[in-house]
């Protein structure tokens, strides 16, 4: 199946108040591709994602969404193309899970915002895909971090977009829920052809699910890496250059260097 190009960045610089955090970034994002964005805090991961989301204006360069300049999209048009999952969102919102997922249908609704039977079916299907049907009548404030993340992901699926952008979606999840979310995202990219970019600090998970890794190093240089090429360990240890641990390619994990 031919890959479709959904996003194209050409010599893009991002930052705040005219000051660049990342400079001259270029990449294309295709259908069915899962990208993990990694790097230390403060190096520009969230800034890049917020620029792709249209929350922050780019400082220079070109961002195309399906061949059209990102800034030419209205908020409603953009919401039909890209769904966004932000860290720690909707923790204290006074809404039930089903109503949260229903907000993913708003870009498609008429002025009176009344859900049609088709919308109800999409909401139910989205909840089902993430295993959250049992939460429909529960309040968001009463859900665990893992349960809440499922609902937020269901809302993103209900938008029926080709592109999904997630800012550190596993930040507050335990190991079991992190693995669950990773498997779901990989499934959505493979089976539904979604283009997914997620920022994370979890190299171990990223190497298992990512097609490519976008890495921002300590000097804020932007690198595009094939995940498969990193698994031999040598390149990983060269990149991270830490005296406290090393990547064991046989075991697929980092091991601490501790004197016993």
Secondary structure as UniProt FT lines:
FT   STRAND          5..16
FT   TURN            17..18
FT   STRAND          19..30
FT   TURN            31..32
FT   STRAND          34..39
FT   TURN            41..42
FT   HELIX           45..53
FT   STRAND          60..65
FT   TURN            66..67
FT   STRAND          68..69
FT   HELIX           70..72
FT   HELIX           75..79
FT   TURN            80..81
FT   STRAND          82..85
FT   TURN            87..90
FT   HELIX           97..102
FT   HELIX           103..108
FT   TURN            111..112
FT   HELIX           117..129
FT   TURN            130..131
FT   HELIX           133..135
FT   TURN            136..137
FT   HELIX           140..142
FT   HELIX           145..158
FT   TURN            159..160
FT   STRAND          163..167
FT   TURN            169..172
FT   HELIX           175..192
FT   STRAND          195..199
FT   HELIX           203..209
FT   STRAND          212..216
FT   TURN            218..219
FT   STRAND          222..226
FT   HELIX           227..230
FT   TURN            231..232
FT   HELIX           234..240
FT   TURN            243..244
FT   STRAND          245..248
FT   TURN            249..252
FT   STRAND          253..256
//
